[in-house]
Amino acid sequence: EDKVVQSPLSLVVHEGDTVTLNCSYEVTNFRSLLWYKQEKKAPTFLFMLTSSGIEKKSGRLSSILDKKELFSILNITATQTGDSAIYLCAVGGGGATNKLIFGTGTLLAVQP
Amino acid sequence: KAGVTQTPRYLIKTRGQQVTLSCSPISGHRSVSWYQQTPGQGLQFLFEYFSETQRNKGNFPGRFSGRQFSNSRSEMNVSTLELGDSALYLCASSLVYRGGIDTEAFFGQGTRLTVV
């Protein structure tokens, strides 16, 4: 059965800290791995990764994929209170479909 | 351009009733997927529609159904509501996956359904 596992489940840090969120997966016919940030309702897109070893960056956020070991990490440097959210990892695969398989998410709380 | 629009934003229903939720995708996006989000289970895939046809379906009972119209708008219906159906229902729109070219999904604000 396809599955995506995220760790840790929750994390509390102070502003300025650096955090690393983990995502491992076992998905048939893997195609892509996506990271989303969910603050209140709508998950907002962060990154899509399809190739191993190529880091994607956006400001203080970066992510990388390892297709051999079947995992990805999301790094956030110099955290701010506005980074507090649930971070979701999702994997697309399995043929001609846009279906995504999600992990349960990591709840990040950044304290002032 | 306008994002994904879901209506209504909130609903309270009684056990046994049925409910219909609506999703208007981003202009030009022809694939619409539905997800159920609960605290214990996270986001779980319900179904995906493309060109008015269901292209994929998750592991939900037959009480959950959907459809897509020619303008790509989609509706999902839940009949004979149960307390356990209380959840945030999210709709995602995407360009259609074509072999080798993947695209991200964009989510609406969701419909919060409470069954009492």
gemmi code that builds the backbone of each chain (N, CA, C; Angstrom):
import gemmi

chains = {
    "A": [
        ("GLU", (0.846, -1.195, 0.000), (0.000, 0.000, 0.000), (0.884, 1.248, 0.000)),
        ("ASP", (0.517, 2.208, -0.836), (1.287, 3.452, -0.897), (1.189, 4.200, 0.430)),
        ("LYS", (2.305, 4.779, 0.869), (2.243, 5.566, 2.096), (3.319, 6.638, 2.119)),
        ("VAL", (3.005, 7.702, 2.840), (3.914, 8.828, 3.035), (3.959, 9.105, 4.540)),
        ("VAL", (5.157, 9.174, 5.079), (5.317, 9.352, 6.526), (6.143, 10.595, 6.801)),
        ("GLN", (5.622, 11.445, 7.641), (6.345, 12.678, 7.989), (6.791, 12.641, 9.453)),
        ("SER", (7.930, 13.257, 9.694), (8.413, 13.389, 11.072), (9.169, 14.703, 11.220)),
        ("PRO", (9.178, 15.288, 12.433), (8.354, 14.867, 13.566), (6.886, 15.229, 13.340)),
        ("LEU", (6.007, 14.753, 14.211), (4.597, 15.113, 14.103), (4.397, 16.564, 14.499)),
        ("SER", (5.149, 17.026, 15.472), (5.057, 18.427, 15.874), (6.408, 18.899, 16.390)),
        ("LEU", (6.561, 20.214, 16.380), (7.860, 20.801, 16.695), (7.641, 22.204, 17.217)),
        ("VAL", (8.305, 22.551, 18.314), (8.243, 23.910, 18.848), (9.654, 24.470, 18.861)),
        ("VAL", (9.838, 25.620, 18.223), (11.162, 26.244, 18.162), (11.022, 27.729, 18.497)),
        ("HIS", (12.150, 28.407, 18.631), (12.146, 29.844, 18.855), (12.571, 30.565, 17.586)),
        ("GLU", (12.106, 31.774, 17.462), (12.478, 32.581, 16.291), (13.987, 32.570, 16.098)),
        ("GLY", (14.388, 32.442, 14.852), (15.808, 32.425, 14.537), (16.390, 31.023, 14.422)),
        ("ASP", (15.693, 30.028, 14.952), (16.180, 28.650, 14.861), (16.065, 28.142, 13.425)),
        ("THR", (16.809, 27.083, 13.140), (16.693, 26.371, 11.864), (16.005, 25.038, 12.110)),
        ("VAL", (15.062, 24.688, 11.259), (14.342, 23.426, 11.416), (14.473, 22.568, 10.163)),
        ("THR", (14.422, 21.261, 10.369), (14.426, 20.302, 9.266), (13.243, 19.373, 9.435)),
        ("LEU", (12.401, 19.331, 8.425), (11.236, 18.454, 8.425), (11.500, 17.306, 7.457)),
        ("ASN", (11.035, 16.120, 7.847), (11.337, 14.921, 7.079), (10.102, 14.295, 6.453)),
        ("CYS", (10.308, 13.690, 5.302), (9.233, 13.005, 4.608), (9.800, 11.773, 3.922)),
        ("SER", (9.282, 10.597, 4.268), (9.690, 9.369, 3.577), (8.469, 8.791, 2.885)),
        ("TYR", (8.696, 8.031, 1.834), (7.569, 7.552, 1.052), (7.813, 6.172, 0.472)),
        ("GLU", (6.705, 5.481, 0.256), (6.712, 4.237, -0.506), (5.505, 4.337, -1.425)),
        ("VAL", (5.713, 4.725, -2.654), (4.631, 4.970, -3.609), (4.966, 4.310, -4.928)),
        ("THR", (4.008, 3.558, -5.449), (4.199, 2.887, -6.734), (4.320, 3.914, -7.847)),
        ("ASN", (5.286, 3.691, -8.733), (5.468, 4.575, -9.893), (5.595, 6.036, -9.469)),
        ("PHE", (6.489, 6.294, -8.546), (6.726, 7.660, -8.053), (6.951, 8.605, -9.227)),
        ("ARG", (6.359, 9.810, -9.084), (6.536, 10.798, -10.141), (7.067, 12.114, -9.592)),
        ("SER", (6.527, 12.540, -8.462), (6.942, 13.823, -7.907), (6.618, 13.877, -6.426)),
        ("LEU", (7.333, 14.736, -5.708), (7.061, 14.974, -4.289), (6.832, 16.461, -4.106)),
        ("LEU", (5.779, 16.801, -3.392), (5.397, 18.193, -3.225), (5.332, 18.549, -1.741)),
        ("TRP", (5.688, 19.777, -1.434), (5.547, 20.320, -0.080), (4.522, 21.447, -0.106)),
        ("TYR", (3.655, 21.434, 0.898), (2.636, 22.465, 1.063), (2.706, 23.016, 2.479)),
        ("LYS", (2.277, 24.266, 2.621), (2.141, 24.906, 3.930), (0.658, 25.163, 4.161)),
        ("GLN", (0.145, 24.751, 5.314), (-1.262, 24.960, 5.615), (-1.373, 25.748, 6.908)),
        ("GLU", (-1.876, 26.988, 6.787), (-2.012, 27.833, 7.965), (-3.419, 27.777, 8.541)),
        ("LYS", (-4.410, 27.985, 7.713), (-5.772, 27.912, 8.230), (-6.591, 26.902, 7.449)),
        ("LYS", (-6.809, 27.143, 6.216), (-7.623, 26.228, 5.429), (-6.862, 25.676, 4.223)),
        ("ALA", (-6.630, 26.539, 3.219), (-6.082, 26.054, 1.960), (-4.587, 25.789, 2.054)),
        ("PRO", (-4.134, 24.567, 1.792), (-2.690, 24.331, 1.672), (-2.140, 25.162, 0.524)),
        ("THR", (-1.012, 25.825, 0.759), (-0.385, 26.607, -0.298), (0.895, 25.921, -0.738)),
        ("PHE", (1.117, 25.919, -2.029), (2.220, 25.188, -2.640), (3.566, 25.824, -2.298)),
        ("LEU", (4.532, 24.976, -1.950), (5.897, 25.442, -1.686), (6.847, 24.960, -2.787)),
        ("PHE", (6.997, 23.653, -2.902), (7.955, 23.083, -3.845), (7.404, 21.814, -4.494)),
        ("MET", (7.890, 21.544, -5.703), (7.694, 20.253, -6.337), (9.064, 19.727, -6.731)),
        ("LEU", (9.338, 18.493, -6.350), (10.636, 17.868, -6.595), (10.434, 16.618, -7.427)),
        ("THR", (11.228, 16.488, -8.468), (11.127, 15.301, -9.308), (12.465, 14.597, -9.479)),
        ("SER", (13.551, 15.309, -9.273), (14.881, 14.725, -9.501), (15.675, 14.684, -8.215)),
        ("SER", (16.465, 13.643, -8.034), (17.293, 13.502, -6.835), (18.411, 14.519, -6.811)),
        ("GLY", (18.717, 14.999, -5.604), (19.926, 15.782, -5.396), (19.887, 17.222, -5.847)),
        ("ILE", (18.790, 17.651, -6.416), (18.705, 19.045, -6.874), (17.925, 19.839, -5.844)),
        ("GLU", (18.600, 20.777, -5.184), (17.949, 21.555, -4.138), (17.096, 22.655, -4.751)),
        ("LYS", (15.904, 22.803, -4.204), (15.045, 23.923, -4.601), (15.010, 24.901, -3.430)),
        ("LYS", (15.100, 26.186, -3.752), (15.129, 27.206, -2.702), (14.127, 28.304, -3.000)),
        ("SER", (13.556, 28.825, -1.906), (12.698, 29.988, -2.012), (12.867, 30.762, -0.719)),
        ("GLY", (13.657, 31.801, -0.771), (13.912, 32.587, 0.437), (14.605, 31.754, 1.494)),
        ("ARG", (13.975, 31.666, 2.658), (14.571, 30.907, 3.772), (14.213, 29.416, 3.714)),
        ("LEU", (13.426, 29.025, 2.756), (13.013, 27.629, 2.647), (13.794, 26.931, 1.542)),
        ("SER", (14.125, 25.676, 1.787), (14.778, 24.870, 0.764), (14.366, 23.421, 0.950)),
        ("SER", (14.482, 22.651, -0.137), (14.079, 21.255, -0.074), (14.905, 20.443, -1.051)),
        ("ILE", (15.068, 19.163, -0.731), (15.829, 18.272, -1.589), (15.211, 16.883, -1.526)),
        ("LEU", (15.399, 16.137, -2.591), (14.808, 14.804, -2.722), (15.913, 13.760, -2.912)),
        ("ASP", (15.740, 12.624, -2.271), (16.639, 11.487, -2.464), (15.791, 10.298, -2.930)),
        ("LYS", (15.812, 10.019, -4.215), (14.958, 8.969, -4.779), (15.508, 7.574, -4.519)),
        ("LYS", (16.774, 7.489, -4.136), (17.332, 6.183, -3.815), (16.878, 5.740, -2.422)),
        ("GLU", (16.951, 6.688, -1.476), (16.553, 6.387, -0.097), (15.084, 6.702, 0.161)),
        ("LEU", (14.394, 7.224, -0.819), (12.950, 7.506, -0.757), (12.583, 8.487, 0.357)),
        ("PHE", (13.242, 9.637, 0.354), (12.858, 10.648, 1.329), (13.178, 12.045, 0.805)),
        ("SER", (12.587, 13.000, 1.504), (12.845, 14.398, 1.210), (12.926, 15.158, 2.530)),
        ("ILE", (13.642, 16.275, 2.526), (13.664, 17.151, 3.681), (13.281, 18.556, 3.263)),
        ("LEU", (12.666, 19.257, 4.192), (12.336, 20.669, 4.016), (13.062, 21.419, 5.129)),
        ("ASN", (13.902, 22.349, 4.739), (14.634, 23.161, 5.702), (14.078, 24.566, 5.751)),
        ("ILE", (13.968, 25.090, 6.955), (13.587, 26.482, 7.141), (14.640, 27.126, 8.038)),
        ("THR", (15.329, 28.129, 7.519), (16.349, 28.812, 8.306), (15.786, 30.114, 8.870)),
        ("ALA", (16.410, 30.595, 9.955), (16.010, 31.869, 10.587), (14.499, 31.951, 10.715)),
        ("THR", (13.903, 30.976, 11.383), (12.445, 30.883, 11.474), (11.825, 32.145, 12.058)),
        ("GLN", (10.605, 32.416, 11.617), (9.813, 33.556, 12.087), (8.466, 33.035, 12.561)),
        ("THR", (7.768, 33.840, 13.353), (6.459, 33.385, 13.859), (5.496, 33.099, 12.711)),
        ("GLY", (5.666, 33.783, 11.612), (4.814, 33.557, 10.443), (5.040, 32.207, 9.781)),
        ("ASP", (6.078, 31.500, 10.192), (6.322, 30.159, 9.651), (5.482, 29.116, 10.381)),
        ("SER", (4.840, 29.497, 11.472), (3.999, 28.558, 12.224), (2.862, 28.067, 11.326)),
        ("ALA", (2.773, 26.750, 11.175), (1.792, 26.162, 10.260), (1.948, 24.644, 10.301)),
        ("ILE", (1.073, 23.979, 9.564), (1.255, 22.547, 9.298), (1.947, 22.433, 7.951)),
        ("TYR", (3.004, 21.663, 7.898), (3.713, 21.437, 6.647), (3.388, 20.027, 6.153)),
        ("LEU", (2.868, 19.994, 4.946), (2.394, 18.748, 4.363), (3.309, 18.289, 3.245)),
        ("CYS", (3.578, 16.995, 3.241), (4.334, 16.367, 2.164), (3.369, 15.489, 1.380)),
        ("ALA", (3.431, 15.563, 0.066), (2.541, 14.763, -0.772), (3.327, 14.164, -1.927)),
        ("VAL", (2.919, 12.984, -2.346), (3.608, 12.300, -3.445), (2.610, 11.994, -4.550)),
        ("GLY", (3.009, 12.282, -5.770), (2.210, 11.945, -6.932), (2.828, 10.767, -7.652)),
        ("GLY", (1.971, 9.914, -8.173), (2.487, 8.749, -8.896), (1.357, 7.911, -9.439)),
        ("GLY", (1.689, 6.719, -9.890), (0.660, 5.757, -10.251), (-0.034, 6.010, -11.569)),
        ("GLY", (0.656, 6.544, -12.546), (0.057, 6.627, -13.872), (-0.602, 7.950, -14.173)),
        ("ALA", (-1.557, 7.915, -15.090), (-2.186, 9.142, -15.597), (-3.230, 9.633, -14.609)),
        ("THR", (-2.771, 10.281, -13.572), (-3.668, 10.803, -12.557), (-2.980, 11.949, -11.835)),
        ("ASN", (-3.756, 12.884, -11.336), (-3.224, 13.960, -10.497), (-3.391, 13.658, -9.017)),
        ("LYS", (-3.749, 12.426, -8.686), (-3.941, 12.038, -7.289), (-2.659, 12.261, -6.496)),
        ("LEU", (-2.800, 12.796, -5.277), (-1.680, 12.981, -4.367), (-1.919, 12.158, -3.107)),
        ("ILE", (-0.839, 11.544, -2.619), (-0.895, 10.820, -1.353), (-0.168, 11.669, -0.327)),
        ("PHE", (-0.889, 12.031, 0.731), (-0.349, 12.950, 1.730), (0.140, 12.234, 2.973)),
        ("GLY", (1.169, 12.812, 3.591), (1.522, 12.447, 4.941), (0.584, 13.182, 5.902)),
        ("THR", (0.694, 12.870, 7.190), (-0.198, 13.493, 8.164), (0.252, 14.894, 8.551)),
        ("GLY", (1.430, 15.281, 8.101), (1.866, 16.645, 8.338), (2.738, 16.817, 9.565)),
        ("THR", (3.488, 17.905, 9.584), (4.268, 18.315, 10.752), (3.747, 19.674, 11.205)),
        ("LEU", (3.325, 19.739, 12.459), (2.850, 20.999, 13.030), (4.035, 21.754, 13.620)),
        ("LEU", (4.349, 22.903, 13.027), (5.480, 23.711, 13.471), (4.966, 24.940, 14.208)),
        ("ALA", (5.450, 25.141, 15.402), (5.113, 26.341, 16.176), (6.404, 27.106, 16.439)),
        ("VAL", (6.437, 28.356, 16.010), (7.604, 29.201, 16.214), (7.255, 30.244, 17.259)),
        ("GLN", (7.966, 30.200, 18.386), (7.688, 31.130, 19.476), (8.599, 32.350, 19.384)),
        ("PRO", (8.064, 33.525, 19.786), (8.877, 34.750, 19.710), (10.088, 34.671, 20.633)),
    ],
    "B": [
        ("LYS", (-4.857, 35.742, -11.593), (-6.102, 35.073, -11.964), (-6.749, 34.510, -10.707)),
        ("ALA", (-8.056, 34.252, -10.783), (-8.795, 33.782, -9.619), (-8.313, 32.396, -9.241)),
        ("GLY", (-8.374, 32.135, -7.912), (-7.951, 30.833, -7.413), (-9.092, 29.851, -7.462)),
        ("VAL", (-8.925, 28.766, -6.699), (-9.943, 27.730, -6.608), (-11.017, 28.194, -5.624)),
        ("THR", (-12.264, 28.117, -6.044), (-13.370, 28.610, -5.220), (-14.251, 27.454, -4.788)),
        ("GLN", (-14.438, 27.343, -3.466), (-15.309, 26.308, -2.928), (-16.475, 26.950, -2.191)),
        ("THR", (-17.643, 26.377, -2.387), (-18.822, 26.847, -1.666), (-19.650, 25.651, -1.214)),
        ("PRO", (-20.349, 25.776, -0.082), (-20.216, 26.873, 0.882), (-18.953, 26.719, 1.716)),
        ("ARG", (-18.637, 27.678, 2.545), (-17.456, 27.579, 3.390), (-17.731, 26.750, 4.645)),
        ("TYR", (-18.955, 26.827, 5.135), (-19.334, 26.088, 6.338), (-20.710, 25.474, 6.147)),
        ("LEU", (-20.887, 24.303, 6.742), (-22.166, 23.599, 6.668), (-22.375, 22.824, 7.961)),
        ("ILE", (-23.598, 22.868, 8.449), (-23.971, 22.006, 9.568), (-25.157, 21.184, 9.112)),
        ("LYS", (-25.020, 19.879, 9.200), (-26.067, 18.963, 8.756), (-26.363, 17.953, 9.857)),
        ("THR", (-27.506, 17.325, 9.715), (-27.925, 16.310, 10.675), (-27.652, 14.927, 10.101)),
        ("ARG", (-27.346, 13.990, 10.956), (-27.134, 12.605, 10.530), (-28.290, 12.149, 9.643)),
        ("GLY", (-27.949, 11.451, 8.570), (-28.964, 10.940, 7.667), (-29.268, 11.852, 6.481)),
        ("GLN", (-28.930, 13.135, 6.621), (-29.160, 14.056, 5.514), (-28.108, 13.856, 4.439)),
        ("GLN", (-28.269, 14.564, 3.339), (-27.248, 14.549, 2.301), (-26.760, 15.971, 2.079)),
        ("VAL", (-25.598, 16.093, 1.448), (-24.996, 17.399, 1.247), (-24.287, 17.435, -0.113)),
        ("THR", (-24.298, 18.607, -0.727), (-23.581, 18.809, -1.989), (-22.622, 19.974, -1.825)),
        ("LEU", (-21.369, 19.748, -2.186), (-20.333, 20.777, -2.119), (-19.890, 21.113, -3.539)),
        ("SER", (-19.498, 22.363, -3.737), (-19.138, 22.811, -5.074), (-17.706, 23.321, -5.133)),
        ("CYS", (-17.089, 23.154, -6.296), (-15.705, 23.592, -6.510), (-15.560, 24.144, -7.923)),
        ("SER", (-15.076, 25.379, -8.024), (-14.756, 25.962, -9.320), (-13.243, 26.051, -9.438)),
        ("PRO", (-12.647, 25.349, -10.413), (-11.184, 25.320, -10.503), (-10.635, 26.606, -11.113)),
        ("ILE", (-9.333, 26.731, -11.093), (-8.645, 27.833, -11.755), (-8.924, 27.730, -13.254)),
        ("SER", (-9.138, 28.871, -13.877), (-9.423, 28.892, -15.303), (-8.327, 28.167, -16.079)),
        ("GLY", (-8.740, 27.227, -16.922), (-7.773, 26.475, -17.712), (-7.393, 25.139, -17.107)),
        ("HIS", (-7.681, 24.964, -15.839), (-7.411, 23.678, -15.186), (-8.583, 22.740, -15.414)),
        ("ARG", (-8.306, 21.566, -15.925), (-9.378, 20.641, -16.237), (-9.453, 19.450, -15.304)),
        ("SER", (-8.464, 19.326, -14.414), (-8.474, 18.223, -13.453), (-8.879, 18.762, -12.095)),
        ("VAL", (-9.868, 18.127, -11.475), (-10.319, 18.518, -10.147), (-10.280, 17.292, -9.246)),
        ("SER", (-9.612, 17.432, -8.105), (-9.538, 16.345, -7.125), (-10.163, 16.806, -5.822)),
        ("TRP", (-10.725, 15.866, -5.094), (-11.336, 16.142, -3.795), (-10.598, 15.361, -2.709)),
        ("TYR", (-10.438, 16.019, -1.542), (-9.777, 15.408, -0.399), (-10.585, 15.670, 0.857)),
        ("GLN", (-10.531, 14.700, 1.761), (-11.133, 14.869, 3.074), (-10.003, 15.029, 4.089)),
        ("GLN", (-10.094, 16.055, 4.927), (-9.059, 16.255, 5.940), (-9.670, 16.179, 7.334)),
        ("THR", (-9.178, 15.255, 8.137), (-9.587, 15.121, 9.530), (-8.346, 15.118, 10.400)),
        ("PRO", (-8.474, 15.499, 11.670), (-7.293, 15.555, 12.545), (-6.559, 14.225, 12.650)),
        ("GLY", (-7.286, 13.132, 12.648), (-6.637, 11.843, 12.845), (-6.041, 11.240, 11.590)),
        ("GLN", (-6.629, 11.529, 10.445), (-6.247, 10.856, 9.194), (-5.492, 11.740, 8.217)),
        ("GLY", (-5.441, 13.042, 8.469), (-4.780, 13.919, 7.505), (-5.623, 14.059, 6.241)),
        ("LEU", (-4.965, 14.395, 5.134), (-5.680, 14.546, 3.860), (-5.773, 13.197, 3.165)),
        ("GLN", (-7.000, 12.796, 2.872), (-7.211, 11.541, 2.163), (-7.930, 11.813, 0.848)),
        ("PHE", (-7.441, 11.171, -0.200), (-7.952, 11.358, -1.551), (-9.324, 10.723, -1.691)),
        ("LEU", (-10.270, 11.500, -2.221), (-11.620, 10.991, -2.461), (-11.769, 10.548, -3.909)),
        ("PHE", (-11.625, 11.482, -4.832), (-11.686, 11.162, -6.261), (-11.145, 12.311, -7.083)),
        ("GLU", (-10.891, 11.983, -8.365), (-10.400, 12.966, -9.330), (-11.274, 12.921, -10.571)),
        ("TYR", (-11.579, 14.112, -11.094), (-12.353, 14.208, -12.322), (-11.560, 14.950, -13.382)),
        ("PHE", (-11.692, 14.478, -14.588), (-11.092, 15.124, -15.758), (-12.020, 14.897, -16.940)),
        ("SER", (-12.326, 15.968, -17.657), (-13.231, 15.879, -18.814), (-14.533, 15.171, -18.454)),
        ("GLU", (-15.096, 15.566, -17.342), (-16.409, 15.096, -16.896), (-16.416, 13.608, -16.554)),
        ("THR", (-15.229, 13.004, -16.413), (-15.130, 11.582, -16.108), (-14.308, 11.384, -14.841)),
        ("GLN", (-14.743, 10.454, -14.026), (-13.962, 10.124, -12.840), (-12.735, 9.323, -13.270)),
        ("ARG", (-11.551, 9.855, -12.974), (-10.328, 9.229, -13.453), (-9.669, 8.366, -12.388)),
        ("ASN", (-10.010, 8.634, -11.122), (-9.406, 7.881, -10.035), (-10.296, 8.005, -8.816)),
        ("LYS", (-10.274, 7.006, -7.956), (-11.157, 7.018, -6.794), (-10.402, 6.461, -5.595)),
        ("GLY", (-10.605, 7.084, -4.442), (-9.993, 6.620, -3.202), (-10.872, 5.584, -2.511)),
        ("ASN", (-10.446, 5.203, -1.313), (-11.141, 4.163, -0.568), (-12.219, 4.737, 0.338)),
        ("PHE", (-13.255, 5.234, -0.262), (-14.391, 5.769, 0.485), (-15.639, 5.007, 0.060)),
        ("PRO", (-16.638, 4.942, 0.973), (-17.864, 4.206, 0.612), (-18.632, 4.906, -0.501)),
        ("GLY", (-19.574, 4.169, -1.076), (-20.359, 4.678, -2.187), (-21.229, 5.876, -1.843)),
        ("ARG", (-21.352, 6.196, -0.551), (-22.136, 7.388, -0.164), (-21.458, 8.677, -0.674)),
        ("PHE", (-20.185, 8.563, -0.969), (-19.435, 9.707, -1.489), (-19.416, 9.611, -3.013)),
        ("SER", (-19.898, 10.632, -3.665), (-19.922, 10.630, -5.119), (-19.599, 12.022, -5.633)),
        ("GLY", (-19.333, 12.114, -6.907), (-19.010, 13.417, -7.464), (-19.367, 13.477, -8.930)),
        ("ARG", (-19.195, 14.652, -9.475), (-19.350, 14.810, -10.918), (-18.636, 16.076, -11.346)),
        ("GLN", (-18.413, 16.163, -12.637), (-17.763, 17.352, -13.197), (-18.567, 17.800, -14.406)),
        ("PHE", (-18.689, 19.099, -14.548), (-19.457, 19.677, -15.639), (-18.530, 20.087, -16.790)),
        ("SER", (-19.143, 20.459, -17.905), (-18.351, 20.772, -19.096), (-17.447, 21.989, -18.897)),
        ("ASN", (-17.778, 22.857, -17.938), (-16.917, 24.025, -17.670), (-15.863, 23.709, -16.609)),
        ("SER", (-15.682, 22.433, -16.281), (-14.717, 21.905, -15.318), (-15.126, 22.075, -13.856)),
        ("ARG", (-16.187, 22.817, -13.597), (-16.675, 22.898, -12.215), (-17.064, 21.510, -11.740)),
        ("SER", (-16.866, 21.281, -10.432), (-17.140, 19.948, -9.898), (-17.997, 20.050, -8.645)),
        ("GLU", (-18.768, 19.029, -8.426), (-19.535, 18.897, -7.188), (-19.259, 17.545, -6.573)),
        ("MET", (-19.294, 17.514, -5.234), (-19.283, 16.223, -4.580), (-20.501, 16.125, -3.671)),
        ("ASN", (-20.999, 14.939, -3.546), (-22.208, 14.686, -2.782), (-21.935, 13.599, -1.748)),
        ("VAL", (-22.449, 13.815, -0.562), (-22.366, 12.783, 0.468), (-23.792, 12.505, 0.917)),
        ("SER", (-24.217, 11.276, 0.774), (-25.578, 10.909, 1.174), (-25.541, 10.207, 2.532)),
        ("THR", (-26.701, 10.180, 3.170), (-26.851, 9.506, 4.461), (-25.681, 9.832, 5.392)),
        ("LEU", (-25.556, 11.094, 5.713), (-24.422, 11.580, 6.497), (-24.287, 10.863, 7.835)),
        ("GLU", (-23.017, 10.635, 8.206), (-22.678, 10.047, 9.498), (-21.817, 11.036, 10.278)),
        ("LEU", (-21.781, 10.859, 11.595), (-20.991, 11.768, 12.416), (-19.526, 11.805, 11.948)),
        ("GLY", (-19.032, 10.669, 11.521), (-17.640, 10.555, 11.092), (-17.327, 11.279, 9.799)),
        ("ASP", (-18.345, 11.787, 9.132), (-18.118, 12.547, 7.891), (-17.742, 13.989, 8.192)),
        ("SER", (-17.820, 14.384, 9.449), (-17.415, 15.738, 9.832), (-15.943, 15.921, 9.502)),
        ("ALA", (-15.658, 16.929, 8.689), (-14.283, 17.105, 8.197), (-14.193, 18.389, 7.397)),
        ("LEU", (-12.962, 18.715, 7.014), (-12.722, 19.778, 6.041), (-12.581, 19.111, 4.675)),
        ("TYR", (-13.402, 19.504, 3.731), (-13.339, 18.943, 2.385), (-12.648, 19.955, 1.476)),
        ("LEU", (-11.551, 19.513, 0.913), (-10.716, 20.376, 0.081), (-10.778, 19.935, -1.373)),
        ("CYS", (-10.815, 20.911, -2.224), (-10.807, 20.680, -3.664), (-9.484, 21.203, -4.203)),
        ("ALA", (-8.899, 20.486, -5.139), (-7.646, 20.909, -5.751), (-7.794, 20.895, -7.264)),
        ("SER", (-7.273, 21.916, -7.917), (-7.314, 21.932, -9.370), (-5.901, 21.873, -9.929)),
        ("SER", (-5.768, 21.221, -11.066), (-4.459, 21.033, -11.694), (-4.615, 21.080, -13.200)),
        ("LEU", (-3.517, 21.449, -13.851), (-3.418, 21.146, -15.260), (-3.374, 19.628, -15.370)),
        ("VAL", (-3.750, 19.092, -16.472), (-3.791, 17.640, -16.599), (-2.391, 17.079, -16.763)),
        ("TYR", (-2.085, 16.032, -16.002), (-0.798, 15.381, -16.137), (-0.683, 14.750, -17.518)),
        ("ARG", (0.380, 15.128, -18.194), (0.666, 14.494, -19.483), (2.041, 13.863, -19.350)),
        ("GLY", (2.177, 12.678, -19.814), (3.358, 11.853, -19.599), (4.654, 12.631, -19.549)),
        ("GLY", (5.270, 12.611, -18.376), (6.573, 13.246, -18.235), (6.509, 14.673, -17.746)),
        ("ILE", (5.346, 15.286, -17.775), (5.261, 16.679, -17.338), (4.277, 16.764, -16.172)),
        ("ASP", (4.823, 16.986, -14.988), (3.988, 17.030, -13.791), (3.686, 18.463, -13.404)),
        ("THR", (2.577, 18.674, -12.739), (2.210, 20.017, -12.303), (1.690, 19.961, -10.877)),
        ("GLU", (1.774, 21.105, -10.206), (1.308, 21.146, -8.826), (-0.194, 21.306, -8.775)),
        ("ALA", (-0.783, 20.948, -7.642), (-2.201, 21.135, -7.390), (-2.397, 22.385, -6.551)),
        ("PHE", (-3.432, 23.157, -6.873), (-3.783, 24.356, -6.128), (-5.095, 24.097, -5.391)),
        ("PHE", (-5.100, 24.441, -4.115), (-6.231, 24.113, -3.268), (-7.154, 25.299, -3.022)),
        ("GLY", (-8.440, 24.977, -2.858), (-9.397, 25.956, -2.401), (-9.368, 26.076, -0.889)),
        ("GLN", (-10.197, 26.993, -0.361), (-10.237, 27.235, 1.083), (-10.949, 26.122, 1.838)),
        ("GLY", (-11.668, 25.281, 1.115), (-12.322, 24.154, 1.759), (-13.729, 24.452, 2.247)),
        ("THR", (-14.464, 23.395, 2.472), (-15.784, 23.464, 3.098), (-15.711, 22.691, 4.407)),
        ("ARG", (-16.019, 23.380, 5.489), (-16.015, 22.730, 6.810), (-17.394, 22.159, 7.044)),
        ("LEU", (-17.513, 20.832, 7.035), (-18.784, 20.153, 7.246), (-18.827, 19.603, 8.664)),
        ("THR", (-19.890, 19.943, 9.358), (-20.127, 19.393, 10.700), (-21.430, 18.620, 10.661)),
        ("VAL", (-21.383, 17.364, 11.073), (-22.563, 16.522, 11.124), (-22.936, 16.321, 12.592)),
        ("VAL", (-24.193, 16.667, 12.909), (-24.626, 16.568, 14.321), (-25.759, 15.548, 14.463)),
    ],
}
model = gemmi.Model(1)
for chain_id, residues in chains.items():
    chain = gemmi.Chain(chain_id)
    for i, (resn, *xyz) in enumerate(residues, 1):
        res = gemmi.Residue()
        res.name, res.seqid = resn, gemmi.SeqId(i, " ")
        for name, pos in zip(("N", "CA", "C"), xyz):
            atom = gemmi.Atom()
            atom.name, atom.element = name, gemmi.Element(name[0])
            atom.pos, atom.b_iso = gemmi.Position(*pos), 0.0
            res.add_atom(atom)
        chain.add_residue(res)
    model.add_chain(chain)
structure = gemmi.Structure()
structure.add_model(model)
structure.setup_entities()
